[in-house]
């Protein structure tokens, strides 16, 4: 399996977390099941060869170019044949400046890019399919993204939500919604509405996902840390609280997750 990753240019770094690509070829009749867990991020994925199958209806891979919204629970992908993909992974609030819709409408969904853009998708796909490699595809999508940035009325609220994301990241999810709303000069109800529109998920669920992702990250950087230590290090009330969150977000207990899955956090790593 070939895996590549790259940071965006500085002008897009407030919106894009990274670009990544993967190439993998499985023999005929062989399949791989990949568990997908919530990571607090949206992405735009281009499948350049075979497409995987999803176990969740709203996440069906029905087109070659898909906008993947926030997820608040897990699902599986069945991978077969030749998989080749290129992905733009956005900052938690970053996708909002490229499409003039409340991102909460994309929750738990993979939406064909052509549903959101009436034109230009075929031309973009053609360029990416014909590109000579990873670096050339980055140049193509950066040009596309720079043309799509919505610069007008969203700027003021975008900056306030961006600052809230910064506070959440600093606290590793251990911050209250009331604190965030107060910092952004919103009422709690206003904050929840604006935050959901810019990130695609409610602040309560987002904080839960960030705490979950931080737990995975802490286990990755400190492999010897046991479940009890992780429980209190990452802000859970007790092991039952942590187990409940892991079960809802990954379908596994923490012990099962760390036994079966590599502890890698898309959000923090």
C-alpha angles and dihedrals in degrees: 000000000000118000127183131181134182139174120240125251114275093256090061099036093100089061108028123056097189148319120241138178135192134194121190133159122196124193118253111282094019121114135183124208114212120193111220116204129185112275103175093247139101123216144188110225128194116197107204098182131004119003125224124235122244126216091213120077098220090048096055113144096232101153141029094247117048137174106214114204129204117298126213097185140029135268138169133245121208109213122198137158122003113350118192119163141164119200139190108209110199132209110259091266098024102096090061094077094057100053127042097224133094103263091219085080088069096053111140092355141115106210123191109247090229089064089062097038118047093200143010095051095104091050092048092049091048092053092049094047091050096043117119096231151315099310093049091051089053090055090050096051094042089056089048093049095047089056091050102051112124102219103175132070097359096066099086096048091038091060092050093050090045089056090050090052088052090053091048091051093049090050092042088231095310097122132098128247090235091056091050093047092049092049090052092046093241132126110248092255092049091047094051091050096047094041092051091049093052100040103028096237139069117267091241093056092041092055090050091052093047090051089049091049091048090053089055090047093050090051090050095052095037105034093173092061109114128217094261092052092047091051094064098029091059098044104259118146092228141329092280090058092049093046091050092052093046092049092052095044101037107015089239139087115250090256092052093044095053091044095051105029134053107246099241122145116208088193102051105022 
